[in-house]
Amino acid sequence: MGLLKIKMPDVGEGIVEAEIVEWNVAVGDLVREDEVLGAIMTDKATVELPSPSDGKVTSIDGEVGAMIAVGSTIITLEVEGETALREEPAKPAALAQPAATPVPSPAEPVLETASAPNRITGTGRSPSGPPRPEGEKPIAAPSVRRRAMDAGVKLAFVRGTGPAGRILHGDLDAYLSGPVPSAVQAREPDTSIVEKKVTGLRRKIAERLEDANRRIPHITYVDEVDVSELESLRIRLNGERGDDLPRLTLLPFIMLSMVAALKAFPKLNAHYDDDAGVVRQYGAAHIGMAVQTPNGLMVAVVRHAETLDINGLAAESQRLAAAARDGSITRDELTGSTITVTSLGAMGGIVSTPVLNSPEVAIVGVNKIAMRPVYQDGGFVPRKVMNLSSSFDHRIIDGWDAAEFIQHIRASLENPATLFMEH
């Protein structure tokens, strides 16, 4: 028997350290060759770490959320056929995934920590039971906690069969397949406190937003847009198009209006490098679109939107949104935007205060469409109205310029025929 020390891999692109975002094993676990031990995250990619050999985990050097230098030992296995200490870098299983923590699903059994037989046998514990003593925190991997949250299960009621009472995927499966807890049990006082370390993509989002909010003096301008004519046009176009053309949502019309407005107000299509004191104004309209995924917010980039018609914008925005949600989006498709549009769709509320996607100087926020009474020609009529809540870097963009830019977008959306005349 010998020890195999697995080191933090070098994933290229000058990366000198990476964050541990998940461990799928614990000390004492038996693992098989190619079984996923855990996952690390660089600036834009999540990388799974498969085991290079059969063995037993003897130590884990780095907790979830820790930043570990490339070449440092992260986990040690006891392996057969080895007579001395051996070291090797982990061999990443994937290098082009987006910065999203893997989500367990039936199609991804390799991520289930119950894949090794020794983790679900020999403990004599039942799959469920009364709550743990007050103050005792359930031990479970992030993937198990996500599954429990999605299933509406309180881990305090699930008995773990792993080392130190660790709750495994098999324990959660057994609990879900067992009898429903009684009403009396469900009414027990909930004294649990769940602590979740902010790691991976969520930490990257937090760092970027904190930095943008701290450094940039935001100005938010809100304007009302009557989209009744636009919605009538959109519905009519969708009813006439064939299966070879993408369905039109509101987003490609907004992007088309932004392209037209940027031609009139090019200073808003820019990056501000405040360290160098330089504004870089771009001719190309690379429009970032905020996409909510199961793992957090991503900004996918529709490149050279100024060259695309309404169908091209619709097709590309739909492709990027799908890629972001299923995890196939690439690093290049997540970088390089010059201005961003964000929307919560039907949940968009009345007003929002979007935070700039630094170093950009403008972000257009779209609120939900609502039927409102509008005074026209001596009386009130029902109209479809939405607000645009948009933020700007006040160091570069004055309030007057911000208002003119949004009013240009509003005029285009309220008279949608002009969108096709200007493009």
PyMOL commands that set and color helices and strands:
alter all, ss='L'
color gray80, all
select helices_A, chain A and resi 109-111+113-115+117-119+142-151+155-157+163-165+169-177+183-186+200-215+228-240+250-264+266-268+305-307+310-326+332-334+345-347+399-414+417-422
alter helices_A, ss='H'
color red, helices_A
select strands_A, chain A and resi 2-7+17-23+30-31+36-41+46-50+55-60+67-69+73-79+86-89+218-226+270-273+278-281+287-293+296-302+339-343+362-366+370-376+379-393
alter strands_A, ss='S'
color yellow, strands_A
deselect
rebuild
show_as cartoon
